[in-house]
Amino acid sequence: MPKIKSAKKALRQNIRRREKNNERKMALKKAVKNFKKLIEAKKIDEAKEALKNVYKIADKVASTKFIKKNKASRIKSRMTKMLGKKSSNQ
């Protein structure tokens, strides 16, 4: 445990940041996982709505610099490509 006042504050900040980052990571993972489930179940209309959610969360997470903007773009691109392949097969 830190003894110095500034180190105690730094510890509190790190704990808060870790919690926020974990929330962001889990939100993005859940959105992508939900989208992939809908694609596998061939629920295209619901998947389109879920894709909007993936876009929103990916952009929000990238704006806080939790992930880089290119990674957010890559995630969105891959999800859109998946949707395109599944919707063209039907």
Secondary structure, DSSP 8 states (H G I E B T S, - for coil): ---SHHHHHHHHHHHHHHHHHHHHHHHHHHHHHHHHHHHHTT-HHHHHHHHHHHHHHHHHHHHTTSS-HHHHHHHHHHHHHHHHHHHHH-
